[in-house]
Amino acid sequence: MPQLLPYFFVNQILFAIFSLFTIIFVFSRYVLPYFVHLFTSRVYIRKL
């Protein structure tokens, strides 16, 4: 049973931390600025 081995938990924790860091980095670098740009352009278009 691999669940009883200690490095199994270490591997899972490290993979989870790495995955969360990657997802947060991708969202903050690429996804969220797109939405900010979209909303600001909507505000400027609405003010016209």
N, CA, C and O of each residue as an XYZ file, in Angstrom:
192
protein
N       0.839     -1.178      0.000
C       0.000      0.000      0.000
C       0.888      1.247      0.000
O       1.608      1.482      0.971
N       0.853      2.043     -1.059
C       1.748      3.212     -1.103
C       1.330      4.316     -0.142
O       2.125      5.218      0.122
N       0.101      4.278      0.394
C      -0.326      5.337      1.296
C       0.405      5.294      2.637
O       0.429      6.288      3.363
N       0.991      4.163      2.964
C       1.675      4.041      4.247
C       3.119      4.531      4.191
O       3.758      4.673      5.233
N       3.634      4.787      3.017
C       5.008      5.246      2.900
C       5.072      6.748      3.154
O       4.227      7.494      2.659
N       6.070      7.205      3.924
C       6.102      8.628      4.272
C       6.366      9.531      3.071
O       5.827     10.637      3.012
N       7.176      9.094      2.117
C       7.458      9.976      0.986
C       6.260     10.108      0.054
O       6.237     10.995     -0.799
N       5.263      9.236      0.205
C       4.029      9.374     -0.572
C       3.315     10.662     -0.177
O       2.849     11.407     -1.040
N       3.226     10.928      1.140
C       2.577     12.148      1.620
C       3.398     13.376      1.269
O       2.843     14.414      0.907
N       4.719     13.266      1.375
C       5.583     14.395      1.015
C       5.416     14.714     -0.465
O       5.357     15.882     -0.846
N       5.339     13.689     -1.293
C       5.162     13.892     -2.721
C       3.816     14.553     -3.000
O       3.730     15.461     -3.827
N       2.772     14.107     -2.319
C       1.453     14.714     -2.529
C       1.423     16.167     -2.091
O       0.850     17.011     -2.779
N       2.033     16.467     -0.952
C       2.031     17.841     -0.441
C       2.837     18.746     -1.367
O       2.404     19.855     -1.680
N       4.005     18.283     -1.806
C       4.812     19.100     -2.702
C       4.121     19.313     -4.043
O       4.180     20.410     -4.599
N       3.476     18.296     -4.563
C       2.748     18.448     -5.815
C       1.578     19.408     -5.656
O       1.303     20.199     -6.558
N       0.886     19.350     -4.523
C      -0.241     20.262     -4.281
C       0.245     21.705     -4.166
O      -0.365     22.611     -4.734
N       1.337     21.922     -3.438
C       1.878     23.275     -3.293
C       2.344     23.803     -4.646
O       2.080     24.957     -4.986
N       3.027     22.975     -5.411
C       3.494     23.396     -6.730
C       2.325     23.695     -7.660
O       2.367     24.660     -8.422
N       1.289     22.876     -7.601
C       0.120     23.108     -8.450
C      -0.592     24.396     -8.075
O      -0.968     25.177     -8.950
N      -0.780     24.624     -6.785
C      -1.427     25.860     -6.349
C      -0.612     27.083     -6.738
O      -1.169     28.084     -7.191
N       0.707     27.010     -6.563
C       1.564     28.132     -6.943
C       1.467     28.389     -8.443
O       1.396     29.542     -8.868
N       1.463     27.333     -9.247
C       1.372     27.495    -10.695
C       0.030     28.093    -11.101
O      -0.022     28.983    -11.949
N      -1.051     27.610    -10.501
C      -2.374     28.142    -10.838
C      -2.486     29.607    -10.434
O      -3.000     30.421    -11.201
N      -2.013     29.953     -9.240
C      -2.077     31.343     -8.778
C      -1.219     32.226     -9.677
O      -1.628     33.337    -10.015
N      -0.045     31.757    -10.066
C       0.826     32.548    -10.930
C       0.188     32.780    -12.297
O       0.207     33.900    -12.809
N      -0.372     31.733    -12.885
C      -0.988     31.870    -14.209
C      -2.185     32.814    -14.141
O      -2.356     33.668    -15.011
N      -3.010     32.662    -13.110
C      -4.171     33.539    -12.983
C      -3.745     34.986    -12.784
O      -4.293     35.878    -13.431
N      -2.780     35.240    -11.904
C      -2.398     36.613    -11.613
C      -1.619     37.244    -12.762
O      -1.622     38.466    -12.911
N      -0.966     36.442    -13.559
C      -0.138     36.993    -14.639
C      -0.907     37.148    -15.946
O      -0.671     38.109    -16.678
N      -1.813     36.237    -16.257
C      -2.441     36.224    -17.566
C      -3.962     36.395    -17.533
O      -4.509     37.144    -18.343
N      -4.643     35.729    -16.632
C      -6.109     35.698    -16.682
C      -6.706     36.961    -16.077
O      -7.542     37.609    -16.707
N      -6.291     37.323    -14.863
C      -6.905     38.454    -14.183
C      -6.643     39.800    -14.867
O      -7.564     40.615    -14.911
N      -5.451     40.089    -15.403
C      -5.291     41.358    -16.127
C      -6.191     41.456    -17.357
O      -6.579     42.557    -17.748
N      -6.524     40.339    -17.961
C      -7.444     40.367    -19.095
C      -8.815     40.865    -18.650
O      -9.430     41.687    -19.330
N      -9.295     40.367    -17.504
C     -10.600     40.800    -17.016
C     -10.567     42.261    -16.582
O     -11.538     42.988    -16.794
N      -9.465     42.701    -15.979
C      -9.349     44.109    -15.589
C      -9.383     44.993    -16.826
O     -10.053     46.025    -16.836
N      -8.669     44.594    -17.861
C      -8.683     45.359    -19.107
C     -10.080     45.373    -19.724
O     -10.524     46.400    -20.240
N     -10.763     44.251    -19.672
C     -12.120     44.166    -20.214
C     -13.072     45.080    -19.455
O     -13.872     45.787    -20.069
N     -12.995     45.075    -18.132
C     -13.911     45.902    -17.341
C     -13.601     47.385    -17.506
O     -14.525     48.196    -17.571
N     -12.324     47.761    -17.575
C     -12.004     49.175    -17.765
C     -12.445     49.650    -19.144
O     -12.923     50.776    -19.285
N     -12.295     48.817    -20.150
C     -12.778     49.221    -21.474
C     -14.298     49.331    -21.476
O     -14.844     50.192    -22.165
N     -14.991     48.491    -20.730
C     -16.450     48.623    -20.625
C     -16.836     49.926    -19.942
O     -17.807     50.569    -20.342
N     -16.089     50.323    -18.916
C     -16.381     51.578    -18.218
C     -16.168     52.752    -19.164
O     -16.994     53.664    -19.201
N     -15.069     52.751    -19.934
C     -14.806     53.845    -20.864
C     -15.851     53.907    -21.960
O     -16.263     54.995    -22.362
N     -16.285     52.756    -22.447
C     -17.311     52.742    -23.496
C     -18.644     53.230    -22.920
O     -19.383     53.934    -23.608
N     -18.959     52.878    -21.696
C     -20.216     53.303    -21.080
C     -20.237     54.817    -20.861
O     -21.300     55.434    -20.936
N     -19.068     55.425    -20.589
C     -19.015     56.865    -20.341
C     -19.130     57.679    -21.621
O     -19.345     58.889    -21.546
N     -18.999     57.081    -22.768
C     -19.070     57.833    -24.025
C     -20.456     58.346    -24.319
O     -20.669     58.996    -25.342
